[in-house]
Amino acid sequence: AAIGPQERDEWMLCFRRALDETIDNEKLREIIWPPVERLALHMQNRE
């Protein structure tokens, strides 16, 4: 499936919301987020 910037950003928004809703520890969220962001950028396969 084609994943462009819009799809990437929408997925990241959903993931961020889920992260905020399920993990109370802010430090843990800060640790988890950068690898998730890198994954999203890696999965983008069109501009």
Buried (B, 14 or more C-beta within 10 A) or exposed (E): EEEEEEBBEEBBEEBBEEBEEEEEEEEEBEEBBEEBBEEBEEEBEEE
